[in-house]
Amino acid sequence: MALFLAYEDKGGDSSATPLVLVHGHPFDRTMWTPQIEAFSTGRRVIAPDLRGYGASPVVPGITPLSLFARDIEELLDELKVDGFVLGGLSMGGQIAMACLDVFGDRVRGLLLADTFAEPETEEGRRGRNAMADRLLAEGMAGYADDVLEKMVAPYAHPDVKAHVHRMMTGTDPQGAAAALRGRAERPDYRPVLARVTVPSLVVVGTDDEYTPVSDAEALHAALADSVLHIVEGAAHMPNLERPEEFNAALAELLARVDGG
């Protein structure tokens, strides 16, 4: 492997399709803890730390989403995982779309949570690069304080808030900035989604300010075989804010894939 990613690899029922989960920015694989715990009893669940995040190597500069996808492809090659259900939240959802573009023939099912497929706008490009500059200059703490109650709803459980804040402040600013600069050059993934025929699930929190329900509806409309699940009482991270409901929707997708 060109880059040795840190990762969680639990479970291993060979009769069930493996589940691969891609975290968002600026988090790490522990954002998937409720899903790893719930699903690894009956199937193999793999959750990497992306380059620049968690315990994976930090590579400064610019990290395009396609490079994250190549890292995941190399990890799955190393772990000898061929067909799998692929899930991602926020930036992780966009990386999942990049994976579809790079090695989509291996994807048996798709979960896209609180994300969107449109290309970056000029305003968005400036904003992401400015935020990258800020993180390199100031570190993660001020940013984490600023965005915590947009990542999760203000009414989220204190333990969830603490977990999310801990992930953000634990992220290396160089890794976060490199990902932001890469996302600033994000392509249009709608043509990729138009080619997807596998069972898919689109999830969004009702109070998500970053990727509102309308974004999820657009993804649902773009996918040939998708279910849209809107989680009441959650913002940008329904998998942590409302894990039981999120897991129930994901279990239905996995059952469709395993049975189909």
C-alpha positions as a Markdown table, in Angstrom:
| # | Residue | x | y | z |
|---|---|---|---|---|
| 1 | Met | 0.0 | 0.0 | 0.0 |
| 2 | Ala | 1.2 | 3.5 | -0.8 |
| 3 | Leu | -0.2 | 4.9 | 2.5 |
| 4 | Phe | -1.0 | 2.8 | 5.6 |
| 5 | Leu | -4.3 | 4.0 | 6.9 |
| 6 | Ala | -5.4 | 3.3 | 10.4 |
| 7 | Tyr | -8.7 | 1.5 | 10.4 |
| 8 | Glu | -11.3 | -0.5 | 12.4 |
| 9 | Asp | -12.0 | -4.0 | 11.1 |
| 10 | Lys | -14.6 | -5.9 | 13.1 |
| 11 | Gly | -16.9 | -8.9 | 12.6 |
| 12 | Gly | -16.5 | -11.3 | 9.7 |
| 13 | Asp | -19.6 | -13.3 | 8.9 |
| 14 | Ser | -18.8 | -14.4 | 5.4 |
| 15 | Ser | -22.4 | -14.8 | 4.4 |
| 16 | Ala | -23.2 | -11.1 | 4.9 |
| 17 | Thr | -21.9 | -8.3 | 2.6 |
| 18 | Pro | -19.1 | -6.3 | 4.3 |
| 19 | Leu | -19.9 | -2.7 | 5.2 |
| 20 | Val | -17.3 | 0.1 | 4.6 |
| 21 | Leu | -17.9 | 3.4 | 6.3 |
| 22 | Val | -16.2 | 6.7 | 5.5 |
| 23 | His | -16.1 | 9.5 | 8.0 |
| 24 | Gly | -16.6 | 13.2 | 7.4 |
| 25 | His | -14.6 | 16.3 | 8.1 |
| 26 | Pro | -13.0 | 17.0 | 10.6 |
| 27 | Phe | -13.7 | 13.7 | 12.3 |
| 28 | Asp | -12.2 | 10.2 | 12.5 |
| 29 | Arg | -13.5 | 6.6 | 12.4 |
| 30 | Thr | -14.9 | 6.8 | 15.9 |
| 31 | Met | -17.8 | 8.8 | 14.5 |
| 32 | Trp | -19.1 | 5.4 | 13.3 |
| 33 | Thr | -18.9 | 3.7 | 16.7 |
| 34 | Pro | -22.7 | 3.2 | 17.1 |
| 35 | Gln | -22.8 | 1.6 | 13.6 |
| 36 | Ile | -19.6 | -0.5 | 14.1 |
| 37 | Glu | -21.1 | -1.9 | 17.4 |
| 38 | Ala | -24.5 | -2.5 | 15.9 |
| 39 | Phe | -23.5 | -4.3 | 12.7 |
| 40 | Ser | -20.2 | -6.1 | 13.4 |
| 41 | Thr | -22.0 | -8.8 | 15.3 |
| 42 | Gly | -23.4 | -10.1 | 12.0 |
| 43 | Arg | -21.0 | -8.9 | 9.3 |
| 44 | Arg | -17.6 | -7.4 | 8.6 |
| 45 | Val | -17.5 | -3.7 | 9.2 |
| 46 | Ile | -14.5 | -1.6 | 8.1 |
| 47 | Ala | -14.0 | 2.0 | 9.0 |
| 48 | Pro | -10.7 | 3.8 | 8.0 |
| 49 | Asp | -9.2 | 7.0 | 9.3 |
| 50 | Leu | -8.8 | 9.0 | 6.2 |
| 51 | Arg | -5.3 | 10.4 | 5.4 |
| 52 | Gly | -4.8 | 13.5 | 7.6 |
| 53 | Tyr | -7.3 | 12.3 | 10.2 |
| 54 | Gly | -7.4 | 10.2 | 13.3 |
| 55 | Ala | -4.4 | 7.9 | 13.6 |
| 56 | Ser | -3.6 | 7.9 | 9.8 |
| 57 | Pro | -0.6 | 9.7 | 8.4 |
| 58 | Val | -0.9 | 13.5 | 7.9 |
| 59 | Val | 0.0 | 14.6 | 4.4 |
| 60 | Pro | 0.0 | 18.4 | 4.0 |
| 61 | Gly | -0.8 | 20.3 | 0.9 |
| 62 | Ile | -3.9 | 19.4 | -1.1 |
| 63 | Thr | -5.8 | 16.1 | -0.8 |
| 64 | Pro | -8.4 | 15.7 | -3.7 |
| 65 | Leu | -11.4 | 13.5 | -3.0 |
| 66 | Ser | -10.1 | 11.1 | -5.7 |
| 67 | Leu | -7.0 | 10.5 | -3.6 |
| 68 | Phe | -9.0 | 9.6 | -0.6 |
| 69 | Ala | -10.9 | 7.1 | -2.8 |
| 70 | Arg | -7.6 | 5.6 | -4.0 |
| 71 | Asp | -6.5 | 5.2 | -0.4 |
| 72 | Ile | -9.7 | 3.3 | 0.4 |
| 73 | Glu | -9.3 | 1.1 | -2.7 |
| 74 | Glu | -5.8 | 0.2 | -1.7 |
| 75 | Leu | -6.9 | -0.6 | 1.9 |
| 76 | Leu | -9.7 | -2.9 | 0.6 |
| 77 | Asp | -7.3 | -4.6 | -1.7 |
| 78 | Glu | -5.0 | -5.2 | 1.2 |
| 79 | Leu | -7.9 | -6.5 | 3.3 |
| 80 | Lys | -9.1 | -8.7 | 0.4 |
| 81 | Val | -12.5 | -7.2 | 0.4 |
| 82 | Asp | -14.2 | -7.3 | -3.1 |
| 83 | Gly | -17.9 | -6.6 | -3.0 |
| 84 | Phe | -19.2 | -4.4 | -0.1 |
| 85 | Val | -21.8 | -1.8 | 0.9 |
| 86 | Leu | -20.3 | 1.6 | 0.9 |
| 87 | Gly | -21.4 | 4.4 | 3.3 |
| 88 | Gly | -20.3 | 8.0 | 3.8 |
| 89 | Leu | -21.4 | 11.1 | 5.7 |
| 90 | Ser | -20.8 | 14.7 | 4.5 |
| 91 | Met | -17.3 | 14.8 | 3.0 |
| 92 | Gly | -17.3 | 11.0 | 3.5 |
| 93 | Gly | -20.4 | 10.8 | 1.3 |
| 94 | Gln | -18.5 | 12.8 | -1.4 |
| 95 | Ile | -15.6 | 10.5 | -1.0 |
| 96 | Ala | -18.0 | 7.6 | -1.5 |
| 97 | Met | -19.1 | 9.2 | -4.7 |
| 98 | Ala | -15.4 | 9.4 | -5.7 |
| 99 | Cys | -15.1 | 5.7 | -4.9 |
| 100 | Leu | -18.0 | 5.0 | -7.2 |
| 101 | Asp | -16.2 | 6.8 | -9.9 |
| 102 | Val | -12.9 | 5.0 | -9.3 |
| 103 | Phe | -13.9 | 1.4 | -8.4 |
| 104 | Gly | -17.7 | 1.5 | -8.4 |
| 105 | Asp | -18.0 | -2.1 | -9.9 |
| 106 | Arg | -17.2 | -3.4 | -6.4 |
| 107 | Val | -20.0 | -1.5 | -4.6 |
| 108 | Arg | -23.1 | -3.6 | -3.9 |
| 109 | Gly | -25.0 | -1.0 | -1.9 |
| 110 | Leu | -24.7 | 2.7 | -1.1 |
| 111 | Leu | -25.4 | 4.9 | 1.9 |
| 112 | Leu | -25.2 | 8.6 | 1.5 |
| 113 | Ala | -25.8 | 10.7 | 4.6 |
| 114 | Asp | -26.0 | 14.5 | 4.9 |
| 115 | Thr | -24.1 | 15.1 | 1.7 |
| 116 | Phe | -24.6 | 16.5 | -1.8 |
| 117 | Ala | -23.3 | 15.8 | -5.3 |
| 118 | Glu | -23.0 | 19.2 | -6.9 |
| 119 | Pro | -19.6 | 20.7 | -7.8 |
| 120 | Glu | -18.0 | 23.4 | -5.8 |
| 121 | Thr | -19.1 | 27.0 | -6.5 |
| 122 | Glu | -16.6 | 29.8 | -6.8 |
| 123 | Glu | -17.9 | 31.2 | -3.5 |
| 124 | Gly | -17.5 | 27.8 | -1.9 |
| 125 | Arg | -14.0 | 27.5 | -3.3 |
| 126 | Arg | -12.9 | 30.8 | -1.7 |
| 127 | Gly | -14.6 | 29.8 | 1.6 |
| 128 | Arg | -12.9 | 26.4 | 1.9 |
| 129 | Asn | -9.5 | 27.9 | 1.1 |
| 130 | Ala | -10.0 | 30.7 | 3.6 |
| 131 | Met | -11.0 | 28.1 | 6.2 |
| 132 | Ala | -7.9 | 26.1 | 5.4 |
| 133 | Asp | -5.8 | 29.2 | 6.0 |
| 134 | Arg | -7.5 | 29.8 | 9.3 |
| 135 | Leu | -7.0 | 26.3 | 10.6 |
| 136 | Leu | -3.3 | 26.4 | 9.7 |
| 137 | Ala | -2.9 | 29.7 | 11.5 |
| 138 | Glu | -5.1 | 29.2 | 14.5 |
| 139 | Gly | -5.5 | 25.4 | 15.0 |
| 140 | Met | -8.8 | 23.5 | 15.4 |
| 141 | Ala | -10.1 | 24.7 | 18.8 |
| 142 | Gly | -11.8 | 27.9 | 17.8 |
| 143 | Tyr | -13.3 | 26.4 | 14.7 |
| 144 | Ala | -14.6 | 23.4 | 16.7 |
| 145 | Asp | -16.3 | 25.8 | 19.2 |
| 146 | Asp | -17.8 | 27.8 | 16.3 |
| 147 | Val | -19.4 | 24.9 | 14.4 |
| 148 | Leu | -20.2 | 22.3 | 17.1 |
| 149 | Glu | -23.9 | 23.2 | 17.3 |
| 150 | Lys | -24.2 | 23.0 | 13.5 |
| 151 | Met | -22.5 | 19.6 | 13.3 |
| 152 | Val | -24.9 | 18.3 | 15.9 |
| 153 | Ala | -28.1 | 20.1 | 17.0 |
| 154 | Pro | -28.0 | 22.4 | 20.0 |
| 155 | Tyr | -30.3 | 20.0 | 21.8 |
| 156 | Ala | -28.1 | 17.0 | 21.1 |
| 157 | His | -27.1 | 14.8 | 24.1 |
| 158 | Pro | -24.0 | 16.3 | 26.0 |
| 159 | Asp | -22.1 | 13.0 | 25.4 |
| 160 | Val | -22.6 | 13.3 | 21.7 |
| 161 | Lys | -21.5 | 16.9 | 21.7 |
| 162 | Ala | -18.4 | 16.0 | 23.7 |
| 163 | His | -17.5 | 13.2 | 21.3 |
| 164 | Val | -17.9 | 15.4 | 18.2 |
| 165 | His | -15.9 | 18.3 | 19.8 |
| 166 | Arg | -13.2 | 15.8 | 20.8 |
| 167 | Met | -12.9 | 14.5 | 17.3 |
| 168 | Met | -12.6 | 18.0 | 15.8 |
| 169 | Thr | -10.0 | 19.3 | 18.2 |
| 170 | Gly | -8.0 | 16.0 | 17.8 |
| 171 | Thr | -7.7 | 16.5 | 14.1 |
| 172 | Asp | -4.3 | 17.7 | 12.7 |
| 173 | Pro | -4.9 | 21.2 | 11.1 |
| 174 | Gln | -2.6 | 20.2 | 8.2 |
| 175 | Gly | -4.7 | 17.2 | 7.4 |
| 176 | Ala | -7.9 | 19.2 | 7.7 |
| 177 | Ala | -6.6 | 22.0 | 5.6 |
| 178 | Ala | -5.4 | 19.7 | 2.9 |
| 179 | Ala | -8.9 | 18.1 | 2.7 |
| 180 | Leu | -10.5 | 21.5 | 2.5 |
| 181 | Arg | -8.3 | 22.5 | -0.4 |
| 182 | Gly | -9.1 | 19.3 | -2.1 |
| 183 | Arg | -12.8 | 19.7 | -1.6 |
| 184 | Ala | -12.5 | 23.2 | -3.1 |
| 185 | Glu | -11.8 | 21.6 | -6.4 |
| 186 | Arg | -14.6 | 19.1 | -6.1 |
| 187 | Pro | -16.1 | 17.9 | -9.4 |
| 188 | Asp | -19.8 | 17.3 | -10.2 |
| 189 | Tyr | -20.7 | 13.8 | -9.0 |
| 190 | Arg | -24.2 | 13.8 | -10.5 |
| 191 | Pro | -23.1 | 12.0 | -13.6 |
| 192 | Val | -21.6 | 9.3 | -11.4 |
| 193 | Leu | -24.8 | 8.8 | -9.5 |
| 194 | Ala | -26.7 | 8.5 | -12.8 |
| 195 | Arg | -24.8 | 5.3 | -13.4 |
| 196 | Val | -25.5 | 3.7 | -10.0 |
| 197 | Thr | -28.0 | 0.9 | -10.0 |
| 198 | Val | -27.4 | -0.8 | -6.7 |
| 199 | Pro | -29.8 | -0.4 | -3.7 |
| 200 | Ser | -29.1 | 2.9 | -2.1 |
| 201 | Leu | -30.1 | 4.8 | 1.1 |
| 202 | Val | -30.1 | 8.6 | 1.5 |
| 203 | Val | -30.3 | 9.9 | 5.1 |
| 204 | Val | -30.5 | 13.5 | 6.4 |
| 205 | Gly | -31.3 | 15.2 | 9.6 |
| 206 | Thr | -34.2 | 17.6 | 9.6 |
| 207 | Asp | -32.2 | 20.4 | 11.2 |
| 208 | Asp | -29.0 | 20.0 | 9.1 |
| 209 | Glu | -27.9 | 23.5 | 8.1 |
| 210 | Tyr | -24.9 | 22.3 | 6.0 |
| 211 | Thr | -26.8 | 19.8 | 3.8 |
| 212 | Pro | -30.5 | 20.5 | 4.1 |
| 213 | Val | -33.3 | 18.1 | 3.3 |
| 214 | Ser | -33.5 | 19.5 | -0.3 |
| 215 | Asp | -30.0 | 18.2 | -0.9 |
| 216 | Ala | -31.0 | 14.7 | 0.2 |
| 217 | Glu | -34.1 | 14.9 | -2.0 |
| 218 | Ala | -31.9 | 15.7 | -5.0 |
| 219 | Leu | -29.7 | 12.7 | -4.3 |
| 220 | His | -32.7 | 10.5 | -3.9 |
| 221 | Ala | -34.0 | 11.7 | -7.3 |
| 222 | Ala | -30.6 | 11.1 | -8.9 |
| 223 | Leu | -30.3 | 7.4 | -7.8 |
| 224 | Ala | -32.2 | 4.7 | -9.7 |
| 225 | Asp | -33.0 | 2.5 | -6.7 |
| 226 | Ser | -32.9 | 4.6 | -3.5 |
| 227 | Val | -34.8 | 5.1 | -0.2 |
| 228 | Leu | -34.9 | 8.5 | 1.4 |
| 229 | His | -34.9 | 8.6 | 5.2 |
| 230 | Ile | -35.3 | 11.9 | 7.0 |
| 231 | Val | -34.3 | 11.8 | 10.7 |
| 232 | Glu | -36.3 | 14.1 | 13.0 |
| 233 | Gly | -34.5 | 15.7 | 15.9 |
| 234 | Ala | -31.0 | 15.6 | 14.3 |
| 235 | Ala | -28.7 | 18.0 | 12.4 |
| 236 | His | -25.6 | 17.0 | 10.4 |
| 237 | Met | -24.7 | 13.8 | 12.2 |
| 238 | Pro | -27.8 | 11.7 | 12.6 |
| 239 | Asn | -25.8 | 8.5 | 13.0 |
| 240 | Leu | -24.6 | 9.9 | 16.4 |
| 241 | Glu | -27.6 | 12.0 | 17.3 |
| 242 | Arg | -30.2 | 9.4 | 16.6 |
| 243 | Pro | -28.3 | 6.1 | 16.2 |
| 244 | Glu | -31.1 | 3.7 | 16.7 |
| 245 | Glu | -33.2 | 5.3 | 13.9 |
| 246 | Phe | -30.2 | 5.6 | 11.7 |
| 247 | Asn | -29.2 | 2.0 | 12.3 |
| 248 | Ala | -32.7 | 0.8 | 11.6 |
| 249 | Ala | -32.7 | 2.5 | 8.2 |
| 250 | Leu | -29.2 | 1.1 | 7.4 |
| 251 | Ala | -30.3 | -2.4 | 8.5 |
| 252 | Glu | -33.0 | -2.3 | 5.9 |
| 253 | Leu | -30.5 | -1.4 | 3.2 |
| 254 | Leu | -28.2 | -4.2 | 4.2 |
| 255 | Ala | -31.1 | -6.6 | 4.2 |
| 256 | Arg | -32.0 | -5.5 | 0.6 |
| 257 | Val | -28.4 | -6.1 | -0.5 |
| 258 | Asp | -27.9 | -9.4 | 1.3 |
| 259 | Gly | -31.2 | -10.7 | 0.0 |
| 260 | Gly | -30.7 | -9.5 | -3.6 |
